Amino acid sequence: MNVIVVKNAAEGGKKGAEIFMTAWQNGAKVYGLATGSTPLTTYAELCSSAIDFRKCTSVNLDEYVGLGPDDEQSYAYFMQKHLFNQKPFAHSYIPNGLAPDLAKEVAHYDQIIADHPVDLQILGIGRNGHIGFNEPGTPFDSTTHEVQLTQSTIDANSRFFANEADVPRSALSMGMASIMQAHQILLEAYGDAKADAIAKAIEGPVTEDVPASILQRHPNVTIIIDEAAAQKL
Ligand code: GLP
């Protein structure tokens, strides 16, 4: 793992965007994308860069069940606002949280991932070490699935909603095995609240109890963290 410690999220965003730019210049065509506050500085840097995704494909990690692209809290809305409006892709895939048959949607999304192997995957990390919405205990061989969110994730994500009760209780997420298939992975984390998860992910045992620890087994991972997130290393 290549660990880069930066001063803050602004500096991390510049480094993150450089990694995207290098991948793009080297011909990367499929980008695995994440939501949450963490990738925002990287997306902002990309928006003001010369990168051109119009011949590329994006595949997002996850989406809340029950929210559609017009809902401001949906991940589809988030991606449109923070990246796609400024930097459109030829095709952008996000799990459909409104699909009437979730089992069918999950199988369909796995097919999309199989048809579009991810060249570069960006990840954030949850306070409990989750990646995508793969909560602690998710099997390492999981593919796309419906996830019941833990209370810790509901609490953490409730800041984006008017009430905690509005936070969806489940989501569709790429699985651990799907994430590990990416050729290159970039994980970013900023702030004190991520320090425990980062220490466990990088230096702890590889265990399903800390989903991000699986990244120790991937051959091409870069981790960008600020000093606050690095304090327990
Ligand atoms: C959510 C998302 C994850 C994200 C995590 C951390 O639960 N599903 O993809 O990495 O939260 O979010 P943030 O970056 O806002 O701290």
Boltz pocket constraint, residues with backbone or C-beta under 6 A from the ligand:
constraints:
  - pocket:
      binder: B
      contacts: [[A, 34], [A, 35], [A, 36], [A, 37], [A, 38], [A, 39], [A, 61], [A, 62], [A, 123], [A, 124], [A, 125], [A, 126], [A, 127], [A, 130], [A, 131], [A, 132], [A, 133], [A, 153], [A, 157]]
      max_distance: 6.0
